[in-house]
Amino acid sequence: MKRLARTRILCRHALQSQGYLVKYSGDFVKYLNRCQYLLQQGLFVADACYYYGDNVPNFAQLKSSDPARVLPRYDYDVINEEVLLNRMQVRDGRLVLPDGMSYRVMVLPGHQIISLEACENWLNS
């Protein structure tokens, strides 16, 4: 709570003492809003999907640690078993989701255990 109050005081001080921020930042903020809107309209472009698995323990990893081992040359998206079993289809040699996302390859984790349902889905695709 103290940190939030301190931040509000600093922001108020900056706006009062730096009048040009209020006067000239309006167009810049509109530009940032427009950029965010346009970015939200598109789809993420990824070459690979990384099947993370649903095993316990399953710790989230930072993208910088590159669990799929495809960076920096390719980018990837992470999927779980629910997406794999219920939403993903194979069309024209690509892995496709109903929202339009598509991937060229699926990267499997280095786990020793993968569910039987997931394996059957891969074999039947």
C-alpha positions as CSV (number, residue, x, y, z in Angstrom):
1,M,0.0,0.0,0.0
2,K,2.8,2.4,0.8
3,R,4.5,1.7,-2.6
4,L,1.2,2.5,-4.4
5,A,0.7,5.8,-2.4
6,R,4.3,6.8,-3.1
7,T,3.9,6.1,-6.8
8,R,0.7,8.2,-6.9
9,I,2.5,11.1,-5.2
10,L,5.4,10.9,-7.6
11,C,3.1,10.8,-10.6
12,R,1.1,13.8,-9.3
13,H,4.3,15.7,-8.7
14,A,5.6,14.9,-12.2
15,L,2.4,16.1,-13.8
16,Q,2.3,19.3,-11.8
17,S,5.9,20.2,-12.2
18,Q,6.3,19.0,-15.8
19,G,3.5,20.8,-17.5
20,Y,4.7,19.8,-21.0
21,L,3.9,16.1,-20.1
22,V,0.2,16.9,-19.9
23,K,0.3,19.3,-22.9
24,Y,2.3,17.2,-25.4
25,S,1.8,13.6,-24.3
26,G,-1.8,13.3,-25.6
27,D,-0.9,12.6,-29.2
28,F,1.8,10.1,-28.1
29,V,-0.6,8.3,-25.9
30,K,-3.1,8.1,-28.7
31,Y,-0.4,6.7,-30.9
32,L,0.4,4.0,-28.3
33,N,-3.3,3.1,-28.0
34,R,-3.5,2.7,-31.8
35,C,-0.4,0.5,-31.9
36,Q,-1.8,-1.7,-29.2
37,Y,-5.1,-2.0,-31.0
38,L,-3.5,-3.0,-34.2
39,L,-1.2,-5.5,-32.5
40,Q,-4.2,-7.2,-30.8
41,Q,-6.0,-7.7,-34.2
42,G,-3.3,-10.0,-35.6
43,L,-2.2,-13.5,-34.8
44,F,1.1,-14.5,-33.2
45,V,3.5,-15.9,-35.9
46,A,5.2,-19.1,-34.7
47,D,6.9,-21.9,-36.6
48,A,6.6,-24.5,-33.9
49,C,4.3,-25.4,-31.0
50,Y,5.8,-26.8,-27.9
51,Y,3.7,-29.4,-26.2
52,Y,4.4,-28.7,-22.6
53,G,2.6,-31.7,-21.2
54,D,0.3,-32.0,-18.2
55,N,2.5,-34.1,-15.9
56,V,3.1,-33.2,-12.3
57,P,5.4,-31.6,-11.4
58,N,5.3,-29.3,-14.4
59,F,7.1,-26.0,-13.8
60,A,6.6,-23.0,-16.0
61,Q,9.8,-21.9,-17.6
62,L,10.9,-18.6,-18.9
63,K,11.0,-18.3,-22.7
64,S,14.6,-17.1,-22.4
65,S,15.6,-20.6,-21.1
66,D,14.3,-22.0,-24.4
67,P,12.7,-25.2,-23.3
68,A,11.7,-26.0,-27.0
69,R,15.3,-25.4,-28.1
70,V,14.4,-23.6,-31.3
71,L,15.3,-19.9,-30.4
72,P,16.6,-17.6,-31.8
73,R,16.1,-18.8,-35.3
74,Y,12.5,-19.8,-34.8
75,D,9.7,-18.8,-32.5
76,Y,7.3,-21.1,-30.7
77,D,4.0,-21.1,-28.9
78,V,3.2,-23.4,-25.9
79,I,0.2,-25.8,-25.9
80,N,-1.2,-28.1,-23.3
81,E,-2.9,-31.5,-23.6
82,E,-6.4,-29.9,-23.7
83,V,-5.5,-27.9,-26.9
84,L,-3.8,-30.9,-28.4
85,L,-6.8,-33.3,-27.9
86,N,-9.7,-31.0,-28.4
87,R,-8.7,-28.1,-30.7
88,M,-5.8,-29.0,-32.9
89,Q,-6.2,-30.5,-36.3
90,V,-3.9,-31.4,-39.2
91,R,-4.6,-29.7,-42.5
92,D,-2.3,-29.6,-45.5
93,G,0.6,-30.8,-43.4
94,R,0.2,-28.0,-40.8
95,L,-1.1,-28.1,-37.2
96,V,-4.0,-25.8,-37.2
97,L,-6.2,-24.3,-34.4
98,P,-9.8,-23.0,-34.9
99,D,-8.7,-19.4,-34.3
100,G,-6.4,-19.5,-37.4
101,M,-3.1,-20.2,-35.7
102,S,-1.0,-22.7,-37.6
103,Y,2.4,-24.4,-36.9
104,R,4.8,-26.3,-39.0
105,V,6.1,-28.6,-36.3
106,M,5.4,-29.8,-32.8
107,V,8.2,-30.0,-30.3
108,L,7.8,-32.7,-27.7
109,P,9.2,-32.3,-24.1
110,G,12.0,-34.3,-22.7
111,H,9.7,-36.0,-20.2
112,Q,9.8,-39.7,-19.7
113,I,6.0,-39.9,-19.5
114,I,3.4,-38.6,-22.0
115,S,-0.3,-39.5,-21.6
116,L,-1.7,-42.3,-23.7
117,E,-4.5,-40.0,-25.0
118,A,-1.9,-37.6,-26.4
119,C,0.1,-40.4,-28.0
120,E,-3.0,-41.9,-29.7
121,N,-3.9,-38.4,-31.0
122,W,-0.5,-38.0,-32.6
123,L,-0.7,-41.4,-34.2
124,N,-4.2,-40.9,-35.6
125,S,-3.4,-37.4,-37.0
